[in-house]
């Protein structure tokens, strides 16, 4: 009798999990980034590639000076020459650098803002797996990211474009280049996880967590 009761409870748990998966709302990555205030017009869109590179060099040297780092005579000369050339082309270097910092802060704030309307919802989302806990090829914890190589070959996406996934049923990963579908309950809220890379490890800022009830290969 006790065995039958346990068996029924297990069957009910699987049935609830399947029902949750069937009722899950399918979302895309843009759904994780809520609509926020529109960033002001970007003055850098009108600059040439050469102007952007020169401005970037000037900014890098000034930032190093601001940190009290020792700057070589050649770097100081390049900064002075680059500033003079940009000003001769009619550009306000100081104004552009101030705008650059302002835009960077706005974009950082946008990337950290999560969609609270999705908090607690059963969702289904596609993405690529970056293992955090792996035994052989079996993964129980991983980061789900929107494109191949994110956090490894390219800088990390903003926090609201990274999902930390935890599953009780290990998922076998044969390649990092094949997308998967993840189904589970989404929790919106900042967290960090350490990702081990070839050249060391890095703390990754994350905007969402999913307790996965199903992980399966991606099919359209």
PyMOL commands that set and color helices and strands:
alter all, ss='L'
color gray80, all
select helices_A, chain A and resi 2-23+29-32+43-46+49-66+73-88+93-112+116-118+159-161
alter helices_A, ss='H'
color red, helices_A
select strands_A, chain A and resi 25-26+122-135+138-145+162-172+180-197+200-217
alter strands_A, ss='S'
color yellow, strands_A
deselect
rebuild
show_as cartoon
